[in-house]
Each structure stands twice: as C-alpha cells, then as structure tokens.
Amino acid sequence: MVTPSPSLKTAVAILATAPIPGVAKTQLIPSIGEQAAAFLQERLTDRAVTTALSAEVGRITLWGAPDSSHDTFLSMVARKPITLRPQPPGDLGARMLAAASAAQGPVLVIGTSCPALTPRHLRGAAKALQDGAEVVLIPTENGGYALIGLQRAEPSLFAQIPWGTPRVRAETHARIIAARLVLNEFPPLWDVETKDDLARMLREVPELALTANG
C-alpha cells in the first residue's frame, strides 16, 4: 500500500551551484581536483532534484548560481518538470530568504550537499508544516542544516547568520525562540563537505561513487 503524499501545496526551493571547475565544491578541490569536484556538484544537484520530484509535495524551483544559464541547469529544466531561477545577489541568507519569499506560502528550502536527504524526509517536513509547525529543521551533523521548512518567509532566520560555521543551527534556534515560532526538528543527517564526508558518501551512497572518481 502506498502512503499518500501530502497535499501538493508545499513548494520546494533548491539552491544549487553550477558545476563550474574551480567554483563548485571548492573545499573538496585539494582532495579530488577541480574537475571531479565540479562533476560531483552536478551529480549532487541531479540527486536533489530527483529527490524533490519523488517526494511529490509541490512545485519545484531550482535556484542556480553563479550562472543560472549553465548547460546543466538548462538540461534539467528541459527534462524535468521544474522551474529555473537565478539566485539573487547577497549572502546565503539573502538568497535563501528570496527563495522562501518567492514561494508565497509553505516552502521547503534545501541545498544539494546532503545525499542522505530522501523523499521521505521531504514528505515528513511538508506534513509537519501541514500539522501546525511554523518552522521545520533537518539539521546536519556539522552544525548546519540540510532543510528548513517555513509556513511563510521569516527574515529574522536568515539575517546575519554565521553561514559555513558550526554555529548555524544554534543561532537559527535562538532566532526561532526569539520569534516565538513553533519548531519541529528532525534527527540530523550528514552532508558532503570534507574528504571524510566524501568517503562516507562512497560507502553509504554507492550509486554516487563515479562522481568521486571524476
């Protein structure tokens, strides 16, 4: 028996970096080189889009940077029922807020660095919003988060956050408490940011093994 998906009213915004050598997955370049890092980014983006489509919770927008017209993005839009938009200028918080605001309603904002994120996670997050949560977080083991779900855009959750540090989750929690928002938080997942993460990916998500070899 197939479990029904939540009503198709929760948008999914995917923030993705174009797979440009020297730009994509820069933290992994010393370990695997520019070309392999870019290829890894391409495969992770495709996985994130496939995950969102499989979740079937609502319309999907792929927000590309720094070049939203990159062939990889254009190819995805041609093959899949998604919308492509350029990420606006600003730090990560400003770009996430823009994606959340564009949804004009319940939205799940994700990146592409968490291959452990599954359609079940997205469906669970969408259901939590339907059940009354104002914010849903799926944290990552390194102190950030892989998904933030919102009933509506909340600017205070994105301004002056120390992005890229282990303090992201804690600071976001503080903002949620200060705004008196109802939070539903899921167990943490792992993402691919370091050489050790890459080794874990090869063990736990073997279908992505080709990306590490370029």
Order of alpha helices (4+ residues) and beta strands (2+ residues): beta-alpha-alpha-beta-alpha-beta-alpha-beta-alpha-beta-beta-alpha-beta-alpha-alpha
